[in-house]
Amino acid sequence: MVMHMDLYSLSLLLNLGKALLLTIVIELVVLLIIKVKDKKIFLASVIINVFTNISLNLIIQTIPGTYYHIAVIGLEIIIVIVEYYLYFFLLRNAKQAIKIAILCNLASYLIGLLLMPFIY
């Protein structure tokens, strides 16, 4: 039984790491594509994703299949709002902050959905 728990924990940790790495790479590429120049935003993106992505992926482990997609979309909206406030705090530009938060999260969500069958 202990061995099973250890393998489960290792598998979960590996999956969390894959999801986080994929999200960070996608969102940094989006920041480059939309020509963000402020290096603070790149660093902030990495830091905030360590918290939001891991939290999201831990929470969705507990959601029954029936509510999975609705819950993920709701959680993603909350994450966009949280990230908007972080970017707004750094940029003091609401339009730029919402653009970054929406585009980065939309790209990482959609690309993640496409790649999920190949990664997990």
N, C-alpha and C positions, 0 to 999 in steps of 0.2 A: 504494500500500500504506500509506503514512504517513497519507493522508487517511482511509482506512478505520479505522485504529487510533484516530485522533482522534475520529471519529464514534462508534465503539464506546465509547470512554472517556467521551465526553460523554453518551451514552445511559445508560451504567451509572451515572454520577454523578447524572443526573437521576432515574433510578429509585431510587437509594439515598436521595436527598433526599425523594422522594414517600413512600417507605415510612417514613422517619424522621418526617416531619411528621405523617403519618396516625397513626402509633403514639403520638406525643407527645400529639396532640389527644385521641385516644380515651382514653388512660390518665389524662390530666388531668380529663377529663369523669367517668371512673369515680371518681377521687378525690373529686370534688365530690359525686357521687351517694351515695357511702358516707360522706359528711360528715367527711372528713379535715380537720382544722382547722390542723394544724401546717404552716406554710409551708415548713419545711425538707423535708418530704416531697414537696411539689410540685417544688421545685428539684432534689431528689435524683432524682426520676422523670425529669426532663428530662435531667439529666447522665448517669445510668446508661443511659438509652435511646440516647444518642449513641454509647456504646460497644457495648452489647449488640445493638442493632438493626442498626447498620452491620456489625458482625462477623458476625451471623447471615446477613444478606443477601449478604455477600461469600462466606461459606463455602458457602451453598446454590447459588451459581453454579457450583460445582465438582462438585456431586453428580449422578450419572447419574439419569435419570428413574425407573429401576426402584426406587431406594432413596430417592427424594426425600421422600416423605411420612413415612416412618419416620425419616429423618434429621432432618427439620424438627421432628417431635414430640420426638425425643430432645434436640435443641438447645434447644427451648423449655423443656423440663423443666430443663435445666442453667441456663437464664436465670432461671427462677422461683427456683431455689435461690440463685443469685448475688444476685438482687434481694431475696430474703427476708433474707439476711445483712445487706445494706445497710440495709434498713428496720428490722431488729431492732437493729442498731447505733445507729440514730437514735432509735428508739422505746423500746427495752428492754422490748418487749411482743411475745412470740412469736406470740400469737394474732392480734394486729393486723397484725403483719409478714407472716405467711403469708396472711392474708385479702387484704391489699393486693397482694402479689406474684401470687397466683393470679387474683384478679378482674381486675386490670389486664391481665395477659398473656393470659388467656383471652378477654377482650373484644377486645383488639387483634388477636389471632390470628383469631378467628372473623369479626369485622367486616372485617378485611383480606382474608380468603378471599372474603367476599361481594362486596367492592368491587374485587378484583383485576382482573376482566375489564373493568371500566369505566375503570380508572386506567392500565393498562399496554397 
